[in-house]
Amino acid sequence: MPARQELPAICVWDLPTRLFHWALAALVSAAFVSAWIGEGALVWHMRCGLAVGALLLFRAVWGLVGGRWSRFASFVYGPAALRRYLRGQARSGDHFEVGHNPLGSLSVFALLGVLAVQVATGLVADDEVATQGPLNRYVATAQGLAATGWHHGPAPWLIGALVVLHVGAIVYYRLRRKTDLVRPMLVGDKPLPAGTPASADTAATRLLALLLGAACAALAVWVGRL
């Protein structure tokens, strides 16, 4: 019986995307903890929020110029592709198994969108006690209060639900489909059929990501000092 042929390791997640992913997870967790502690920890909550905003801005740009499987164009699927995925009828060239599959892409966009709204509302929020967003002065009082209501009300629960869904999907794929989604996000490579297009992850692309990240961080610092 011939030995089973090992699939080649293909670069799927470039280093900037991996760093973004884990930094976002850490900062969102820190933001939740600091908000729960309250009082003196709220200054760190605001700093975490600004850092999350910088990361989201970076990801928005990196989704246009980053590695192949980090670009939004690689995981924006239409209804037909979603139906094919759910029915297990992938066509040649669909590459559902490489980056984000159609269901995973919906989860990613939902989480990024809700986090972006959460950062935006935090920038103009005012708890009328001791904490005020740096852009609160630029909006009407009613708008600031509405943003505060969303920021402290349903938004944290929605983010928590999306995170639980995300982690649950990772566990499901590991246990039921025997697919490890965590390791590729740690090392970048994934065993895939030969000929699968790889993401560029060179010194030049990493330098570009570093410059973009520095610009986004500088903008966040400037906003925080307003």
C-alpha positions as CSV (number, residue, x, y, z in Angstrom):
1,M,0.0,0.0,0.0
2,P,1.6,3.3,-1.0
3,A,2.5,5.8,1.7
4,R,0.1,8.7,2.1
5,Q,1.5,11.8,0.4
6,E,2.0,14.8,2.6
7,L,0.4,18.0,1.4
8,P,2.8,20.9,1.0
9,A,2.7,23.8,3.5
10,I,1.3,26.9,1.7
11,C,1.5,30.4,3.3
12,V,-2.1,31.5,3.9
13,W,-1.8,34.1,6.7
14,D,1.0,36.6,6.4
15,L,2.7,37.9,9.5
16,P,0.9,41.2,9.7
17,T,-2.5,39.5,9.6
18,R,-1.5,37.1,12.3
19,L,-0.2,39.9,14.5
20,F,-3.4,41.8,13.9
21,H,-5.5,38.8,14.9
22,W,-3.8,38.1,18.2
23,A,-3.4,41.7,19.1
24,L,-7.1,42.3,18.5
25,A,-8.1,39.4,20.6
26,A,-5.8,40.6,23.5
27,L,-7.0,44.2,23.3
28,V,-10.7,43.3,23.1
29,S,-10.3,41.1,26.2
30,A,-8.4,43.8,28.0
31,A,-11.1,46.3,27.1
32,F,-13.8,44.1,28.6
33,V,-11.8,43.5,31.8
34,S,-11.0,47.2,32.3
35,A,-14.6,48.2,31.7
36,W,-15.8,45.5,34.2
37,I,-13.3,46.8,36.8
38,G,-14.3,50.4,36.2
39,E,-13.1,53.5,38.0
40,G,-9.3,53.9,37.7
41,A,-9.2,51.1,35.0
42,L,-11.3,53.2,32.6
43,V,-8.3,55.1,31.4
44,W,-6.9,51.8,30.2
45,H,-10.3,50.9,28.7
46,M,-10.1,54.0,26.6
47,R,-6.5,53.3,25.6
48,C,-7.5,49.8,24.6
49,G,-10.4,51.2,22.6
50,L,-8.1,53.6,20.7
51,A,-5.6,50.7,20.0
52,V,-8.5,48.6,18.7
53,G,-9.5,51.5,16.4
54,A,-5.9,51.7,15.1
55,L,-5.9,47.9,14.5
56,L,-9.3,48.0,12.6
57,L,-8.1,50.9,10.5
58,F,-4.9,48.9,9.7
59,R,-7.0,45.9,8.8
60,A,-9.2,47.9,6.5
61,V,-6.2,49.0,4.5
62,W,-4.5,45.6,4.7
63,G,-7.6,44.1,3.3
64,L,-6.8,45.9,0.1
65,V,-3.0,45.6,-0.1
66,G,-2.1,42.6,2.1
67,G,-1.4,39.0,1.3
68,R,-3.7,37.2,-1.1
69,W,-5.9,35.5,1.5
70,S,-5.9,38.5,3.8
71,R,-7.5,40.7,1.1
72,F,-11.3,41.2,1.3
73,A,-11.6,40.2,-2.3
74,S,-10.6,36.6,-1.4
75,F,-13.4,36.1,1.1
76,V,-16.3,38.3,-0.1
77,Y,-18.8,35.6,-1.2
78,G,-22.1,35.9,-3.0
79,P,-25.3,33.9,-2.1
80,A,-24.4,31.3,-4.8
81,A,-21.0,30.6,-3.3
82,L,-22.6,30.3,0.2
83,R,-25.1,27.8,-1.1
84,R,-22.4,25.7,-2.7
85,Y,-20.4,25.7,0.5
86,L,-23.4,24.6,2.6
87,R,-24.3,21.9,0.1
88,G,-20.7,20.7,-0.1
89,Q,-20.7,21.4,-3.9
90,A,-17.5,23.5,-4.2
91,R,-16.4,24.2,-7.7
92,S,-12.9,24.2,-9.0
93,G,-11.3,27.5,-8.0
94,D,-13.6,28.2,-5.0
95,H,-10.7,27.6,-2.5
96,F,-13.2,27.4,0.4
97,E,-10.6,25.4,2.4
98,V,-7.8,27.9,2.2
99,G,-8.6,31.2,3.9
100,H,-12.0,32.2,5.3
101,N,-14.9,30.0,4.1
102,P,-18.2,31.7,3.3
103,L,-19.6,31.1,6.8
104,G,-16.4,32.2,8.4
105,S,-16.3,35.4,6.3
106,L,-19.7,36.4,7.5
107,S,-18.5,36.0,11.1
108,V,-15.3,38.0,10.4
109,F,-17.1,40.9,8.8
110,A,-19.8,40.9,11.5
111,L,-17.2,41.1,14.3
112,L,-15.1,43.7,12.5
113,G,-18.2,45.8,11.8
114,V,-19.5,45.7,15.4
115,L,-16.1,46.5,16.8
116,A,-15.8,49.4,14.5
117,V,-19.2,50.8,15.7
118,Q,-18.1,50.1,19.3
119,V,-15.0,52.2,18.8
120,A,-16.8,55.0,17.1
121,T,-19.5,55.2,19.8
122,G,-16.8,55.1,22.5
123,L,-15.1,58.1,20.9
124,V,-18.2,60.2,21.4
125,A,-19.6,58.6,24.5
126,D,-20.1,60.4,27.8
127,D,-21.0,58.5,31.0
128,E,-21.8,61.9,32.7
129,V,-19.6,60.9,35.6
130,A,-15.9,60.9,34.9
131,T,-15.3,59.4,31.4
132,Q,-15.8,61.2,28.2
133,G,-14.7,60.2,24.7
134,P,-12.2,62.5,23.0
135,L,-14.6,63.4,20.2
136,N,-17.7,64.0,22.4
137,R,-17.4,67.7,22.1
138,Y,-17.9,67.5,18.4
139,V,-21.4,65.9,18.6
140,A,-24.7,67.0,20.0
141,T,-25.6,66.0,23.5
142,A,-28.4,63.7,22.3
143,Q,-26.0,62.0,19.9
144,G,-23.5,61.5,22.6
145,L,-26.0,60.0,25.0
146,A,-27.4,57.7,22.3
147,A,-23.8,56.5,21.5
148,T,-23.2,55.9,25.2
149,G,-26.4,53.9,25.5
150,W,-25.3,51.6,22.7
151,H,-21.7,51.4,23.9
152,H,-22.7,50.3,27.4
153,G,-25.9,48.5,26.6
154,P,-26.4,45.9,23.8
155,A,-23.0,46.3,22.1
156,P,-20.9,44.4,24.7
157,W,-23.4,41.5,24.6
158,L,-23.4,41.4,20.8
159,I,-19.6,41.4,20.7
160,G,-19.5,38.6,23.3
161,A,-21.9,36.5,21.3
162,L,-19.9,36.9,18.2
163,V,-16.7,36.0,20.0
164,V,-18.4,32.9,21.4
165,L,-19.7,32.0,18.0
166,H,-16.2,32.4,16.5
167,V,-14.5,30.2,19.2
168,G,-17.3,27.7,18.9
169,A,-16.8,27.4,15.2
170,I,-13.0,26.8,15.7
171,V,-13.8,24.0,18.2
172,Y,-16.4,22.5,15.9
173,Y,-14.0,22.4,12.9
174,R,-11.3,20.8,15.1
175,L,-13.5,18.1,16.6
176,R,-15.9,17.3,13.8
177,R,-14.0,18.2,10.6
178,K,-10.5,17.5,12.0
179,T,-9.4,20.9,10.7
180,D,-7.1,23.0,12.9
181,L,-7.8,26.6,12.3
182,V,-5.6,27.9,15.1
183,R,-2.2,26.6,14.0
184,P,-2.3,28.4,10.6
185,M,-3.0,31.6,12.4
186,L,0.0,31.0,14.6
187,V,2.6,29.9,12.0
188,G,1.1,31.2,8.8
189,D,1.3,28.0,6.7
190,K,-1.4,25.4,6.1
191,P,-1.2,22.0,4.4
192,L,-3.0,22.4,1.1
193,P,-3.0,20.9,-2.4
194,A,0.0,21.7,-4.6
195,G,-0.6,24.7,-6.8
196,T,-2.8,26.5,-4.2
197,P,-1.9,30.3,-4.5
198,A,0.2,31.5,-1.6
199,S,0.0,34.8,0.3
200,A,3.0,37.1,-0.1
201,D,4.9,37.5,3.1
202,T,8.2,39.0,2.3
203,A,10.4,41.6,4.0
204,A,8.9,44.3,1.7
205,T,5.3,43.4,2.6
206,R,6.2,43.3,6.3
207,L,7.9,46.7,6.0
208,L,4.8,48.1,4.3
209,A,2.6,46.7,7.1
210,L,4.9,48.2,9.7
211,L,4.6,51.7,8.1
212,L,0.8,51.4,7.8
213,G,0.6,50.2,11.4
214,A,2.7,53.1,12.6
215,A,0.6,55.6,10.8
216,C,-2.6,54.1,12.2
217,A,-1.1,54.1,15.7
218,A,-0.1,57.8,15.3
219,L,-3.6,58.7,14.3
220,A,-5.0,56.9,17.3
221,V,-2.7,58.8,19.6
222,W,-3.6,62.1,18.0
223,V,-7.3,61.4,18.4
224,G,-6.8,60.4,22.0
225,R,-5.1,63.7,22.8
226,L,-7.8,65.9,21.4
